[in-house]
Amino acid sequence: MPERKNSEARIRANNKYAAKAYDRINIAVPKGRKAELQAHAEQRGESLNGFIGRAIEEQVKRDNCKEK
């Protein structure tokens, strides 16, 4: 059995914090698209989550500008 990096207590504490601090959104993309998006994010020094979050924020800003 492989050695664990974190103890069970640390994992529980991390999960408790994440549940309190973050909302989760699950998305589905066509097969192969995830790897393409990951490569795009990595080229820009971002995580896939960071890239998706930034893309959402930029689109919300654009949409809000159009409404004014």
Backbone bond lengths (Angstrom), bond angles and torsions (degrees), N, CA, C in turn:
res aa  C-N    CA-C-N  psi(-1)  N-CA   C-N-CA  omega(-1)  CA-C   N-CA-C  phi
1 M - - - 1.454 - - 1.536 108.41 -
2 P 1.338 117.91 129.85 1.467 120.29 -179.24 1.525 112.08 -66.67
3 E 1.327 115.40 147.01 1.454 120.88 179.89 1.526 110.18 -72.55
4 R 1.324 116.84 137.95 1.467 121.74 179.60 1.511 110.77 -81.27
5 K 1.343 115.24 141.81 1.465 120.73 175.19 1.525 111.37 -72.09
6 N 1.327 115.79 -40.85 1.467 121.23 -176.41 1.520 110.63 -118.40
7 S 1.313 115.86 150.08 1.457 120.88 176.99 1.526 109.58 -73.61
8 E 1.322 114.77 163.67 1.470 120.09 176.54 1.524 110.43 -58.32
9 A 1.327 117.82 -39.60 1.468 121.71 -179.87 1.524 110.63 -63.45
10 R 1.330 117.78 -41.71 1.466 121.93 179.33 1.527 110.18 -64.92
11 I 1.317 117.06 -42.41 1.470 121.59 178.36 1.524 110.33 -61.68
12 R 1.345 116.67 -45.13 1.478 120.34 178.21 1.524 110.91 -62.03
13 A 1.336 116.61 -42.91 1.470 120.34 179.86 1.528 110.78 -63.53
14 N 1.314 117.26 -43.33 1.473 120.77 177.95 1.521 111.15 -62.08
15 N 1.324 116.96 -44.34 1.464 120.94 -179.98 1.523 111.31 -64.60
16 K 1.324 117.09 -39.66 1.467 121.24 178.43 1.524 110.33 -63.12
17 Y 1.336 116.63 -45.50 1.467 120.82 177.96 1.528 110.91 -61.38
18 A 1.326 117.31 -46.88 1.461 121.35 -178.15 1.531 111.09 -60.53
19 A 1.330 116.54 -40.69 1.466 120.39 179.80 1.524 111.30 -64.61
20 K 1.332 116.70 -34.09 1.463 121.13 -179.10 1.526 111.91 -80.68
21 A 1.319 117.61 -34.53 1.459 121.61 -170.23 1.528 114.91 -96.71
22 Y 1.323 117.62 -19.32 1.464 119.61 -172.95 1.519 112.17 -130.38
23 D 1.324 115.51 147.38 1.461 121.68 166.33 1.521 106.54 -97.06
24 R 1.302 117.41 148.36 1.453 121.21 179.46 1.518 109.66 -106.47
25 I 1.326 115.41 139.90 1.460 122.39 174.01 1.525 106.29 -130.10
26 N 1.306 116.78 121.01 1.464 120.71 177.83 1.523 108.72 -100.21
27 I 1.327 116.36 132.50 1.456 119.75 177.22 1.515 109.17 -123.05
28 A 1.298 116.34 154.14 1.462 122.23 176.58 1.522 108.03 -119.28
29 V 1.315 115.77 134.55 1.458 121.64 177.41 1.518 107.91 -125.97
30 P 1.325 117.44 155.75 1.472 119.54 178.80 1.537 111.23 -58.15
31 K 1.332 116.48 148.51 1.468 121.82 178.65 1.518 109.93 -49.26
32 G 1.317 115.85 135.21 1.458 121.64 178.63 1.515 113.82 92.02
33 R 1.299 117.46 -24.44 1.468 121.60 -177.53 1.520 110.90 -70.64
34 K 1.328 118.11 -34.09 1.461 121.16 -179.90 1.531 110.06 -59.69
35 A 1.318 117.41 -46.72 1.463 120.79 179.73 1.518 110.90 -61.97
36 E 1.313 116.64 -38.43 1.471 121.48 178.09 1.536 110.54 -63.95
37 L 1.321 116.74 -44.44 1.462 121.12 179.68 1.530 111.32 -67.65
38 Q 1.331 117.19 -38.92 1.464 120.71 177.55 1.523 110.66 -62.31
39 A 1.333 116.77 -43.92 1.466 120.77 179.61 1.520 110.33 -62.68
40 H 1.329 116.99 -41.38 1.465 121.66 179.02 1.528 110.00 -61.39
41 A 1.332 116.90 -46.53 1.463 121.59 -179.87 1.531 110.42 -63.21
42 E 1.314 117.44 -44.98 1.465 121.64 -178.69 1.531 111.77 -61.94
43 Q 1.322 116.55 -36.88 1.464 120.21 177.82 1.516 111.31 -60.85
44 R 1.304 116.72 -25.58 1.458 122.39 -179.11 1.520 112.69 -103.57
45 G 1.332 116.01 10.56 1.466 120.56 177.62 1.511 113.99 70.82
46 E 1.329 117.86 28.13 1.461 122.38 -178.54 1.522 110.26 -118.09
47 S 1.316 115.67 158.29 1.460 120.46 167.64 1.526 107.47 -80.24
48 L 1.307 116.34 164.01 1.465 119.75 176.78 1.529 109.82 -62.25
49 N 1.333 117.35 -41.52 1.458 121.12 178.36 1.527 111.14 -62.37
50 G 1.326 116.56 -43.82 1.462 120.77 178.40 1.511 112.09 -62.19
51 F 1.330 116.33 -42.62 1.460 121.04 178.52 1.527 111.47 -62.14
52 I 1.322 116.80 -46.73 1.467 120.48 -179.56 1.527 110.32 -64.32
53 G 1.327 117.29 -42.18 1.458 120.36 177.57 1.518 112.11 -60.99
54 R 1.341 116.01 -43.30 1.468 120.49 178.79 1.535 110.72 -64.56
55 A 1.325 117.02 -41.80 1.464 120.92 179.21 1.529 111.11 -61.23
56 I 1.314 116.25 -41.20 1.471 120.58 178.56 1.521 110.05 -64.61
57 E 1.338 117.24 -47.44 1.469 121.06 -179.67 1.529 111.37 -59.38
58 E 1.330 117.05 -43.97 1.462 120.08 -179.86 1.520 111.65 -63.65
59 Q 1.329 117.07 -39.75 1.461 120.09 179.39 1.522 111.33 -68.22
60 V 1.323 117.81 -40.00 1.467 121.02 177.57 1.529 109.55 -61.10
61 K 1.333 117.63 -44.01 1.470 121.15 178.04 1.526 110.53 -60.04
62 R 1.340 117.00 -45.75 1.476 120.12 178.81 1.524 111.04 -61.24
63 D 1.316 116.56 -44.49 1.470 120.22 -179.92 1.524 111.23 -62.19
64 N 1.335 116.87 -41.05 1.465 120.58 179.34 1.514 111.62 -66.37
65 C 1.324 118.29 -35.73 1.468 121.07 177.49 1.516 111.47 -65.69
66 K 1.325 116.52 -36.15 1.475 121.42 -179.34 1.527 111.34 -68.64
67 E 1.332 116.59 -30.02 1.457 121.33 -176.99 1.511 113.00 -77.12
68 K 1.324 118.01 -18.04 1.452 120.79 -175.80 1.498 111.91 -88.03
